[in-house]
């Protein structure tokens, strides 16, 4: 579909409101996506990265464009061409923000790893926060051919925590037969920046996708994380960790779509909230009629560190097969005052005690992360959100 047609589709789609079930807890009142300068071309100071790591490929995206700083031999790590046949195959332009991205993206990266290629070091993409009053539309297309093995890190960060921009991202992941992909998406945008993202993966026969999502920044928006278990024996594991404070609002919408038999999915999201921050997690396990022997699990746990923080956790199941194992769990709880008292009675300040409790709360999800620098960076980012006492 041509850009002009996509733009018309975007304009025809209504802005989501709280009367829409999937937006019931995320009010976009006061936000106008057309009020921002589209794809501003003035280069900013660049992203502030969350971790230091040796990489095989490096790309940087900011208002000035996309720069490939290092590309490994034997794979395609290059600018994305809008004529690519798989572009838009997973994320359709049938939702307001995905349609706007399809119509207006300019900064896109293609990662195509050929059959049987194994990369020992990860690929790394740094995406800068849009400047004040500007929008950045970012697109990532990943194709892992059969038998390939690699890790990819997408790091959205802000050099200035007070920037008020608009970030809109779409990521499509194709994981071929017997391939293994580790995809890490870290979001640490500025506190006044709106962020909307649609991520969708298709996992083929006997393939594995290990997905890590970290959420720390942004003002408000919604992040969609969707997995299609499309091939027999496909496996998807998604690990999420988030922390919001002040008046931040984080919204995660996840889907585990089991389309083939003998597929496995494992989603585990944990979040902590301070001050008057709010969070929403809505998860769905959907099992199609032919997806017998499905094994699916989802959980969301929230830790409230102040009385005005609030979280909504909404798990869901849609099962159309009769030989499956699907389970879910969701909790929202305050800090255990007895634990806090016990730690402080042994000489810890309240902030150090909260930091210790926080580390314990997140430890099981951190243990699921295979890349050690990512695991350490997330742990440090979580603990850093507790102010020094």
Buried (B, 14 or more C-beta within 10 A) or exposed (E): EEEEEBBBBBEEBEEBEEEEEBBBBBEBEEBEBEEBBBBBEEBBEBBBBBBEBEBBBBBBBBBBEBBBEEBBEEBEBBEBEEEBEBBBEBBBBEBBBBBBBBBBBBBBBBBBBBEEBEBEEBBBBBBBBBBBEBBBBBBBBBBBBBBBBBBBBBBBBBBBBEBBBBBBBBBBBBBBBBBBBBBBBBBBBBBBBBBBBBBBBBBBBBBBBBBBBBBBBBBBBBBBBBBBBBBBBBBBBBBBBBBBBEEBBBBBBBBBBBBBBBBBBBBBBBBBBBEBBBBBBBBBBBBBEEBBBBBBBBBBBBBBBBEEBBBBBBBEBEBEBEEBEBEBEBEBEEBEEEBBEEBBEEEBEEEBBBBBBBBEBBEEBBEBBEBEBBBBBBBEBBBEBBEEE
